[in-house]
Amino acid sequence: MLDLALAFYLVLVLPTQRLYGSIRPRVGPKRTIEQRYLLSMRDIGLMLLALLFICWRKGYDAADMGLALPAAGVPLWCLLAASATMAALLIANYLSTRRMASDKRATLLQRSRDGGMPTTPSALRLFGLLVLFIGAGWELLYRGFLVLALTPYIGVWPTVLLSGLAYGAAHGYKSPMQFSLSILSALLFAAGYVLSGSLWWLMVIHIVLPLTNAITTQQLIKMSNPEEAEHALS
């Protein structure tokens, strides 16, 4: 029953908490960005420990969770395509930021700060660890685990729909556009896992995308004030 309890938490409890937390007025002292990173890693880590216990009790192996090594076929091609696409994205972001006008750079930098991107060396180190928890942890929990746990009860595609809606809602609500895109991307990731049978390529995307934003933020800081950035990151 522990597997159904974790599934219930992921599908209903956590999305509800995140949605409520994103729309209710904030009270009390605001947490630092490092504190937010640590709390996120703690929460994901606890859920992964619960998942590890479930896998031990149920006898699930790496292949059951979508972690079989992609040695050939669709999983390998998906991994290669995802890796190449993410590498191209990193290069394109770097080049476009270099060509960006100064006023646009300032606006983008402020938006990155407001969005929780790291701007100090300590925050950047924590963020590098956080993206591993996010990219690997959420894929295991919302794709690998939920598809495995819920498919016997409601079928594959209803599970894809449910996990996509839940994970999209777990991003919270900031605007209709953000909420819609969160759900759409979550549905696409869930469908991608079901069709490919592999989580590796999805993990690559899920890890590299936030890292790209962090790298762009550091680039913007350096371009805005090179001397200050060199001193801060030394």
C-alpha positions in Angstrom: 0.0 0.0 0.0 3.0 2.3 0.4 3.3 2.6 -3.4 -0.4 3.8 -3.6 0.2 6.2 -0.7 3.2 7.8 -2.5 1.2 7.9 -5.7 -1.7 9.6 -3.9 0.8 12.2 -2.5 2.3 12.9 -5.9 -1.0 13.1 -7.7 -3.1 15.0 -5.2 -1.4 16.3 -2.1 1.8 17.8 -3.5 0.1 19.6 -6.5 -2.5 21.0 -4.1 0.1 22.3 -1.7 2.1 23.9 -4.5 -1.0 25.5 -6.1 -2.2 26.9 -2.7 1.3 28.1 -1.9 1.6 29.9 -5.2 -1.6 31.9 -4.8 -1.9 32.6 -1.1 -0.4 35.8 0.4 3.1 35.3 1.7 3.6 35.7 5.4 6.6 35.7 7.7 10.3 36.2 6.7 11.2 35.4 3.2 13.6 32.5 2.8 17.0 33.0 1.1 17.6 31.4 -2.2 20.0 28.9 -0.6 17.3 27.9 1.9 14.8 27.4 -0.9 17.3 25.2 -2.8 18.0 23.1 0.3 14.4 22.7 1.2 13.6 21.5 -2.4 16.5 19.0 -2.2 15.3 17.8 1.2 11.7 17.2 -0.1 12.8 15.4 -3.2 15.3 13.4 -1.3 12.7 12.2 1.2 10.4 11.1 -1.6 13.2 9.3 -3.4 14.0 7.4 -0.1 10.4 6.3 0.0 10.6 5.2 -3.6 13.8 3.3 -2.9 12.0 1.5 -0.1 9.1 0.7 -2.3 11.4 -0.7 -5.0 13.1 -2.9 -2.4 9.7 -4.2 -1.1 8.2 -4.7 -4.5 11.3 -6.1 -6.2 11.4 -3.4 -8.9 14.7 -3.1 -10.8 16.2 -0.3 -12.9 14.4 -1.4 -16.1 11.1 -1.3 -14.3 11.7 2.4 -13.5 12.9 3.3 -17.0 16.6 3.2 -16.1 17.8 0.4 -18.4 20.9 1.6 -20.2 19.9 2.8 -23.6 22.2 0.6 -25.6 20.2 0.5 -28.9 17.0 1.3 -30.6 14.6 4.1 -29.7 16.0 4.8 -26.2 19.5 5.3 -27.6 18.3 7.5 -30.4 16.2 9.6 -28.0 19.3 10.1 -25.7 21.5 11.1 -28.6 18.9 13.5 -30.0 18.3 15.0 -26.6 22.0 15.4 -25.9 22.6 17.1 -29.3 19.6 19.4 -28.9 20.7 20.5 -25.4 24.2 21.1 -26.6 22.9 23.2 -29.4 20.7 25.1 -27.0 23.6 26.0 -24.7 25.6 27.3 -27.7 22.7 29.3 -29.1 21.9 30.8 -25.7 25.5 31.9 -25.2 25.7 33.5 -28.7 22.3 35.2 -28.5 23.1 36.7 -25.0 26.4 38.1 -26.3 24.6 39.9 -29.1 21.8 41.1 -26.9 21.3 44.9 -26.3 22.3 46.2 -22.9 18.7 47.1 -21.9 17.4 43.7 -22.8 20.3 42.1 -20.9 19.3 44.1 -17.8 15.7 43.1 -18.1 16.6 39.4 -18.6 18.9 39.5 -15.6 16.3 41.0 -13.4 13.8 38.4 -14.6 16.3 35.6 -13.8 16.8 36.9 -10.3 13.1 37.1 -9.7 12.8 33.6 -11.1 15.1 32.1 -8.5 18.3 31.8 -10.6 21.6 31.7 -8.6 23.6 35.0 -8.6 26.3 34.2 -6.0 29.0 31.4 -5.9 27.4 29.6 -3.0 23.9 29.7 -4.6 25.4 28.5 -7.9 27.0 25.5 -6.3 23.8 24.5 -4.5 21.8 25.0 -7.7 24.2 22.6 -9.6 23.2 20.0 -7.0 19.6 20.9 -7.1 19.2 20.4 -10.8 20.3 16.8 -10.4 17.7 16.3 -7.7 15.1 18.0 -9.9 16.0 16.4 -13.2 16.6 12.8 -12.0 14.2 12.9 -9.0 11.1 14.2 -10.6 11.5 12.0 -13.7 11.8 8.9 -11.5 8.8 10.0 -9.3 6.4 11.4 -11.8 7.2 9.3 -14.8 9.0 6.1 -13.9 7.2 5.4 -10.7 3.7 6.7 -11.4 3.5 4.9 -14.8 4.6 1.7 -13.1 2.3 2.1 -10.1 -0.9 3.4 -11.7 -1.0 1.7 -15.1 -2.4 -1.6 -13.7 -5.3 0.3 -12.1 -6.3 2.9 -14.7 -4.3 2.0 -17.9 -1.3 3.6 -19.6 -2.8 6.8 -21.2 -5.0 7.7 -18.3 -1.9 7.5 -16.2 0.0 9.7 -18.6 -2.9 12.3 -18.4 -3.0 12.1 -14.6 0.7 12.3 -14.0 1.0 15.2 -16.5 -1.7 17.2 -14.9 -0.4 16.5 -11.5 3.2 17.4 -12.3 2.1 20.5 -14.2 0.0 21.7 -11.3 2.9 21.0 -8.9 4.8 23.9 -10.6 2.3 26.2 -9.0 0.3 29.0 -10.7 1.9 32.3 -11.8 -0.2 33.1 -14.9 -2.5 31.3 -17.3 0.3 30.9 -19.9 2.8 29.5 -17.3 0.2 27.1 -16.0 -0.8 25.9 -19.4 2.8 25.4 -20.6 3.7 23.5 -17.4 0.9 21.1 -17.9 1.6 20.7 -21.6 5.3 20.0 -21.1 4.5 17.6 -18.3 2.1 15.7 -20.6 4.7 15.6 -23.4 7.3 14.2 -21.0 5.0 11.5 -19.7 4.0 10.5 -23.2 7.7 10.6 -24.2 8.5 8.2 -21.5 5.7 5.8 -22.3 6.6 5.8 -26.0 10.4 5.4 -25.5 10.5 3.3 -22.3 13.5 5.3 -21.1 14.0 8.1 -18.7 17.6 8.9 -19.6 16.9 11.3 -22.4 14.2 13.1 -20.4 16.6 13.5 -17.5 19.2 15.1 -19.8 16.6 17.6 -20.9 15.3 18.2 -17.4 18.8 18.8 -16.1 20.2 20.9 -18.9 17.3 23.3 -19.3 17.6 24.9 -15.8 21.4 24.7 -16.1 21.2 26.7 -19.3 19.2 29.4 -17.5 21.8 29.5 -14.7 24.7 29.7 -17.2 22.9 32.5 -19.0 22.4 34.3 -15.7 26.1 34.1 -14.9 26.9 35.4 -18.4 24.6 38.3 -17.9 26.2 39.2 -14.6 29.6 39.1 -16.1 28.6 41.3 -19.0 26.8 43.8 -16.8 29.7 44.3 -14.4 32.8 42.2 -15.3 34.9 43.4 -12.4 32.2 42.7 -9.8 31.5 39.3 -11.4 35.1 38.3 -11.4 35.5 39.2 -7.8 32.3 37.4 -6.7 33.1 34.2 -8.5 36.7 34.0 -7.5 
